[in-house]
Amino acid sequence: MRKAWAAVIGLMLAGAASIASAAETSPALRKVIDAAQKEGEITLTYGALLGGTDGARTMERLVNAKYGTHLKIDYTPGPSAPEMAARIAQEQAAKRPSSTDLYPVSMTAANAHLFQAIDWRELVPELPEAAMKFGRRGVAYATLLVGITYNTGLIPEDKAPKTLKDLLDPQWKGKIGVRVSTTFMAFLALPSEMGPEGSVAFFRKLGAQASGMIRCGNAERIASGEFPLFFPNCGDYEARKAALAGAKVGAIIPTDAACMAYFTAGIPNNSAHPNAARLLIAFLLSREGQDFEWDADGADYHGLPGSKIAAVMAKYRAQGVNFIDEVDVEEQHPELLDVQKRMLEALQESMTK
């Protein structure tokens, strides 16, 4: 008898949840849900992001549970973001469907034209206008605080560099791994920061301090002590993920040069399943999706209710740190991207001397 009543109560609760969910679904979202259900699937190709293969399975389960759909997510591990964008461009030029329905990495001014312009607030009313980038062709779903990654076992927190100027201290010579690109560094060329020539000069000096170049996603090389310091990293999320897994790494936001970048999602113009892709992004911007993203990548979007990274940023701001929106800088000052290239050239040149 108890089992029977438990089953009845379970059905009642499920029905109540379904009614509540239906009440919260806007006409615009309902339209996307129905269209996505007809498409039936979504094809994803990207690198080590959103939990990879296991994350794709989890998203499939969570999306279907949240929206009452039966979508199948077909995920294939893919190349780096620039390579993926180049592939999408080639497919569009050849008038072929995109090999991925979602580009979830970091959109740039150079590749934004490859993606659909969408007002995401129609599907996610609580989303701030500022989350939509590049003429609404991209939407930020995770905030990345760019700075320094360091080995916490070799460098005590109170001895770690706190500013970019600190990185040039002779004690760190030969102990710094520098990123293979200067992406997210255009903001340093602003007149309010180092200025064009000052930023190039800084990277020239940094190259003389460095012991090698590494890519993002290699926290184990910092944890092993091969590179006690790494700058510029791709965001504090990598150190957060590694530390949760037991690695001795941490992240520092330089007090003299703090910027935020994003994982910016976009749907290719030639997407084969555009509505399923819209629904997946709407999920990533929901509370459940943000919790998934925090668990998968150690990041979420600071402008959404309940954001965990917003609390991290608040602590830095209380210390006087001012975060500059790197994507806004690139949109408003595209000329600084040329300076960003010069930064990399100066870095590479000084490392070969």
TIRO-226829 format. One record per residue (C-alpha): residue number from 1; x, y, z; residue in three letters. Coordinates in steps of 0.5 Angstrom, whole numbers, plus 500, padded with zeros to 3 digits. Example, Ala and Ser with C-alpha at 12.3 -4.5 7.8 and 13.67 -1.06 7.14 Angstrom:
residues 2
REC  1  525  491  516  Ala
REC  2  527  498  514  Ser
***
This chain:
residues 353
REC  1  500  500  500  Met
REC  2  506  505  502  Arg
REC  3  509  503  495  Lys
REC  4  503  505  492  Ala
REC  5  502  512  495  Trp
REC  6  509  513  494  Ala
REC  7  508  512  487  Ala
REC  8  502  516  487  Val
REC  9  505  522  490  Ile
REC  10  511  522  486  Gly
REC  11  506  522  480  Leu
REC  12  503  528  483  Met
REC  13  509  532  484  Leu
REC  14  512  530  477  Ala
REC  15  505  533  474  Gly
REC  16  506  539  479  Ala
REC  17  513  540  476  Ala
REC  18  511  540  469  Ser
REC  19  505  545  470  Ile
REC  20  510  550  473  Ala
REC  21  515  548  468  Ser
REC  22  510  550  463  Ala
REC  23  508  556  466  Ala
REC  24  515  559  466  Glu
REC  25  516  557  459  Thr
REC  26  515  563  454  Ser
REC  27  512  563  447  Pro
REC  28  519  564  444  Ala
REC  29  522  558  448  Leu
REC  30  516  554  447  Arg
REC  31  517  555  439  Lys
REC  32  524  553  440  Val
REC  33  523  547  444  Ile
REC  34  518  544  439  Asp
REC  35  522  546  433  Ala
REC  36  528  543  437  Ala
REC  37  524  536  438  Gln
REC  38  523  536  430  Lys
REC  39  530  536  429  Glu
REC  40  531  531  434  Gly
REC  41  539  532  435  Glu
REC  42  545  536  435  Ile
REC  43  552  535  433  Thr
REC  44  557  538  437  Leu
REC  45  565  538  435  Thr
REC  46  570  542  440  Tyr
REC  47  576  541  445  Gly
REC  48  576  540  452  Ala
REC  49  570  544  454  Leu
REC  50  564  543  457  Leu
REC  51  566  536  460  Gly
REC  52  568  533  453  Gly
REC  53  564  526  452  Thr
REC  54  562  525  459  Asp
REC  55  559  532  459  Gly
REC  56  555  532  452  Ala
REC  57  552  526  455  Arg
REC  58  550  530  462  Thr
REC  59  548  535  458  Met
REC  60  543  531  453  Glu
REC  61  540  528  460  Arg
REC  62  539  535  463  Leu
REC  63  536  538  457  Val
REC  64  531  533  456  Asn
REC  65  529  533  463  Ala
REC  66  528  540  463  Lys
REC  67  525  541  457  Tyr
REC  68  521  535  456  Gly
REC  69  525  533  449  Thr
REC  70  528  527  446  His
REC  71  534  530  443  Leu
REC  72  540  526  442  Lys
REC  73  547  530  442  Ile
REC  74  552  527  438  Asp
REC  75  559  529  440  Tyr
REC  76  566  529  437  Thr
REC  77  572  531  440  Pro
REC  78  575  537  436  Gly
REC  79  581  541  434  Pro
REC  80  583  548  437  Ser
REC  81  578  554  437  Ala
REC  82  582  557  431  Pro
REC  83  582  551  427  Glu
REC  84  574  550  428  Met
REC  85  573  557  426  Ala
REC  86  577  556  420  Ala
REC  87  573  549  418  Arg
REC  88  566  553  419  Ile
REC  89  568  558  415  Ala
REC  90  571  553  409  Gln
REC  91  564  549  410  Glu
REC  92  560  556  409  Gln
REC  93  564  558  403  Ala
REC  94  563  551  400  Ala
REC  95  555  551  402  Lys
REC  96  556  545  406  Arg
REC  97  552  544  413  Pro
REC  98  557  546  419  Ser
REC  99  560  540  422  Ser
REC  100  558  543  429  Thr
REC  101  551  546  431  Asp
REC  102  555  550  436  Leu
REC  103  561  554  437  Tyr
REC  104  562  554  445  Pro
REC  105  569  557  445  Val
REC  106  571  564  445  Ser
REC  107  568  568  439  Met
REC  108  573  574  436  Thr
REC  109  571  580  432  Ala
REC  110  575  576  426  Ala
REC  111  570  570  426  Asn
REC  112  563  573  429  Ala
REC  113  560  574  422  His
REC  114  560  566  421  Leu
REC  115  555  566  427  Phe
REC  116  547  568  427  Gln
REC  117  545  574  430  Ala
REC  118  540  572  436  Ile
REC  119  537  576  441  Asp
REC  120  538  571  447  Trp
REC  121  533  575  452  Arg
REC  122  527  572  448  Glu
REC  123  529  566  451  Leu
REC  124  533  568  457  Val
REC  125  529  574  460  Pro
REC  126  534  575  466  Glu
REC  127  540  575  461  Leu
REC  128  544  582  461  Pro
REC  129  544  586  455  Glu
REC  130  552  586  456  Ala
REC  131  552  578  455  Ala
REC  132  551  579  448  Met
REC  133  557  580  444  Lys
REC  134  559  582  437  Phe
REC  135  552  584  434  Gly
REC  136  548  579  438  Arg
REC  137  552  573  434  Arg
REC  138  555  571  441  Gly
REC  139  553  570  448  Val
REC  140  557  569  454  Ala
REC  141  556  564  458  Tyr
REC  142  562  563  462  Ala
REC  143  567  569  465  Thr
REC  144  574  568  465  Leu
REC  145  579  572  469  Leu
REC  146  585  572  466  Val
REC  147  592  573  470  Gly
REC  148  597  568  473  Ile
REC  149  597  561  474  Thr
REC  150  602  559  479  Tyr
REC  151  605  553  483  Asn
REC  152  602  553  490  Thr
REC  153  607  548  492  Gly
REC  154  613  552  490  Leu
REC  155  611  559  491  Ile
REC  156  607  561  497  Pro
REC  157  601  565  496  Glu
REC  158  604  571  500  Asp
REC  159  611  571  495  Lys
REC  160  607  570  489  Ala
REC  161  607  576  484  Pro
REC  162  601  580  484  Lys
REC  163  602  585  479  Thr
REC  164  605  584  471  Leu
REC  165  611  589  474  Lys
REC  166  612  583  479  Asp
REC  167  613  578  473  Leu
REC  168  619  582  471  Leu
REC  169  623  581  478  Asp
REC  170  630  578  477  Pro
REC  171  628  572  482  Gln
REC  172  623  569  476  Trp
REC  173  627  569  471  Lys
REC  174  627  562  467  Gly
REC  175  621  560  471  Lys
REC  176  616  563  467  Ile
REC  177  612  559  462  Gly
REC  178  608  564  457  Val
REC  179  602  562  453  Arg
REC  180  603  561  445  Val
REC  181  599  567  444  Ser
REC  182  597  574  446  Thr
REC  183  589  573  446  Thr
REC  184  586  577  451  Phe
REC  185  591  582  452  Met
REC  186  589  588  447  Ala
REC  187  586  591  453  Phe
REC  188  593  593  455  Leu
REC  189  594  597  449  Ala
REC  190  589  602  452  Leu
REC  191  592  609  454  Pro
REC  192  589  608  461  Ser
REC  193  593  602  461  Glu
REC  194  600  601  458  Met
REC  195  599  604  452  Gly
REC  196  601  601  445  Pro
REC  197  608  602  446  Glu
REC  198  608  600  453  Gly
REC  199  605  594  452  Ser
REC  200  609  591  447  Val
REC  201  615  593  451  Ala
REC  202  612  589  457  Phe
REC  203  612  583  453  Phe
REC  204  619  584  450  Arg
REC  205  621  584  457  Lys
REC  206  617  578  459  Leu
REC  207  620  574  453  Gly
REC  208  627  575  456  Ala
REC  209  624  572  463  Gln
REC  210  621  566  460  Ala
REC  211  623  559  460  Ser
REC  212  619  557  454  Gly
REC  213  612  557  451  Met
REC  214  606  553  453  Ile
REC  215  598  552  451  Arg
REC  216  592  553  455  Cys
REC  217  590  546  458  Gly
REC  218  597  544  461  Asn
REC  219  596  546  468  Ala
REC  220  600  539  470  Glu
REC  221  606  543  467  Arg
REC  222  605  548  472  Ile
REC  223  603  543  478  Ala
REC  224  610  539  476  Ser
REC  225  614  545  477  Gly
REC  226  616  545  470  Glu
REC  227  614  552  469  Phe
REC  228  612  555  477  Pro
REC  229  609  561  473  Leu
REC  230  604  561  467  Phe
REC  231  602  568  464  Phe
REC  232  598  570  461  Pro
REC  233  593  564  462  Asn
REC  234  586  563  459  Cys
REC  235  583  564  465  Gly
REC  236  583  562  473  Asp
REC  237  578  557  471  Tyr
REC  238  583  552  469  Glu
REC  239  587  553  476  Ala
REC  240  580  552  479  Arg
REC  241  579  545  476  Lys
REC  242  586  543  477  Ala
REC  243  586  545  484  Ala
REC  244  579  541  485  Leu
REC  245  583  535  482  Ala
REC  246  588  535  487  Gly
REC  247  594  539  483  Ala
REC  248  598  544  487  Lys
REC  249  596  550  482  Val
REC  250  593  557  484  Gly
REC  251  591  563  480  Ala
REC  252  592  570  481  Ile
REC  253  589  576  478  Ile
REC  254  594  582  477  Pro
REC  255  592  588  481  Thr
REC  256  595  593  475  Asp
REC  257  592  589  469  Ala
REC  258  585  585  471  Ala
REC  259  581  583  465  Cys
REC  260  575  579  464  Met
REC  261  574  575  457  Ala
REC  262  569  569  456  Tyr
REC  263  567  563  453  Phe
REC  264  562  566  448  Thr
REC  265  557  561  444  Ala
REC  266  555  562  437  Gly
REC  267  551  558  432  Ile
REC  268  554  557  425  Pro
REC  269  550  560  420  Asn
REC  270  550  554  416  Asn
REC  271  548  550  422  Ser
REC  272  544  543  421  Ala
REC  273  540  544  427  His
REC  274  539  551  429  Pro
REC  275  533  550  434  Asn
REC  276  537  544  438  Ala
REC  277  543  549  438  Ala
REC  278  539  555  441  Arg
REC  279  535  550  446  Leu
REC  280  542  548  448  Leu
REC  281  545  555  449  Ile
REC  282  538  557  453  Ala
REC  283  540  551  458  Phe
REC  284  547  553  459  Leu
REC  285  544  560  461  Leu
REC  286  539  557  466  Ser
REC  287  541  556  473  Arg
REC  288  541  548  472  Glu
REC  289  546  550  466  Gly
REC  290  550  555  470  Gln
REC  291  551  550  475  Asp
REC  292  553  544  470  Phe
REC  293  558  549  467  Glu
REC  294  561  551  474  Trp
REC  295  562  543  475  Asp
REC  296  565  542  468  Ala
REC  297  569  548  467  Asp
REC  298  570  551  474  Gly
REC  299  566  558  471  Ala
REC  300  560  561  470  Asp
REC  301  557  568  467  Tyr
REC  302  558  573  473  His
REC  303  552  577  470  Gly
REC  304  547  571  472  Leu
REC  305  543  570  478  Pro
REC  306  547  566  483  Gly
REC  307  553  566  479  Ser
REC  308  559  563  483  Lys
REC  309  565  567  479  Ile
REC  310  561  574  481  Ala
REC  311  563  572  488  Ala
REC  312  570  571  486  Val
REC  313  570  578  483  Met
REC  314  567  582  489  Ala
REC  315  573  580  493  Lys
REC  316  578  582  488  Tyr
REC  317  574  589  487  Arg
REC  318  574  590  495  Ala
REC  319  581  590  494  Gln
REC  320  581  595  489  Gly
REC  321  581  591  483  Val
REC  322  578  594  476  Asn
REC  323  576  588  471  Phe
REC  324  576  591  464  Ile
REC  325  572  587  459  Asp
REC  326  577  585  454  Glu
REC  327  571  583  449  Val
REC  328  568  590  449  Asp
REC  329  575  593  448  Val
REC  330  576  589  442  Glu
REC  331  569  591  439  Glu
REC  332  570  598  440  Gln
REC  333  578  598  439  His
REC  334  579  593  433  Pro
REC  335  586  597  432  Glu
REC  336  589  594  438  Leu
REC  337  588  587  435  Leu
REC  338  594  589  431  Asp
REC  339  598  592  437  Val
REC  340  596  585  440  Gln
REC  341  600  581  434  Lys
REC  342  606  586  436  Arg
REC  343  606  584  443  Met
REC  344  607  576  441  Leu
REC  345  612  578  436  Glu
REC  346  616  582  441  Ala
REC  347  615  576  446  Leu
REC  348  618  571  441  Gln
REC  349  623  575  438  Glu
REC  350  626  576  445  Ser
REC  351  626  569  447  Met
REC  352  630  567  441  Thr
REC  353  636  572  443  Lys
***
